[in-house]
Each structure stands twice: as C-alpha cells, then as structure tokens.
Amino acid sequence: MDDAKQELKTTFQHTGWIVPELLENLDAASDFYFDEISQVDMTHWSQNRVVLVGDACQAVSLVAG
C-alpha cells in the first residue's frame, strides 16, 4: 500500500484545491483502497448471437456510471 500512496502523492502533488490536504492525511487513512480502472475499446459490440448491451457497451468507465 505504501507504493500506491507514494504514487498518488507524486502524481497529484501539484494539484490545487484541497488535494494537498488530502495527500497529507493519506498516511493516516486506515481504510485506504487503491485499484486500477481500465476500459476495453472494442471495434464491434456483437459477434454472431452474442451482443453487449447497457453498461457492457455504453459506460464510459466504472466510475461514471
């Protein structure tokens, strides 16, 4: 977890608003959760009798929807 916290600090250290305060409190967080979110870009949403519908084909990301 320490690597993930350090990566967040390095990536967002120059971000404004309340981000510096959040990063300062990151080490004290007992409920820290860090995960990767990715998106698969498919050229087709169907093949034969299999079709992706709803969030499987339209969601921009996991956090958008």
C-alpha positions in Angstrom: 0.0 0.0 0.0 2.9 2.4 0.7 3.8 2.3 -3.0 0.3 3.2 -4.1 0.2 6.1 -1.6 3.5 7.4 -2.8 2.4 7.2 -6.4 -0.7 9.2 -5.6 1.4 11.8 -3.8 3.9 12.1 -6.7 1.2 12.2 -9.3 -1.1 14.8 -7.6 1.3 16.8 -5.5 0.9 20.0 -7.7 -2.8 19.8 -7.9 -4.7 22.6 -6.3 -7.9 22.9 -4.3 -8.0 20.6 -1.3 -5.8 17.9 -2.8 -2.6 18.8 -0.8 -4.6 18.4 2.4 -6.0 15.1 1.3 -2.5 13.8 0.4 -1.1 14.9 3.8 -3.8 12.8 5.5 -3.2 9.8 3.3 -0.8 8.0 5.6 -3.2 8.1 8.5 -6.0 6.6 6.5 -7.0 3.2 7.9 -9.5 2.4 5.1 -7.3 3.2 2.1 -8.3 1.4 -1.1 -6.4 1.6 -4.4 -7.2 -0.2 -7.6 -6.8 0.2 -11.4 -9.6 1.0 -13.6 -9.4 0.3 -17.3 -11.6 0.3 -20.4 -11.7 -2.1 -23.3 -12.3 -0.4 -26.6 -14.0 -2.9 -28.9 -14.5 -2.4 -32.7 -17.7 -4.4 -32.6 -20.3 -4.9 -29.8 -21.7 -8.1 -31.3 -20.5 -11.3 -32.8 -22.9 -13.9 -34.1 -25.5 -14.3 -31.3 -23.6 -12.6 -28.6 -24.3 -8.9 -28.0 -23.0 -6.5 -25.4 -25.8 -4.1 -24.1 -26.2 -1.5 -21.4 -23.2 -0.7 -19.3 -21.3 -3.5 -21.1 -21.1 -1.4 -24.2 -22.0 2.2 -23.2 -20.4 3.0 -19.9 -17.5 5.5 -20.2 -15.9 4.0 -17.1 -16.7 2.2 -13.9 -16.7 5.5 -12.0 -19.0 7.2 -14.5 -21.9 5.1 -14.1 
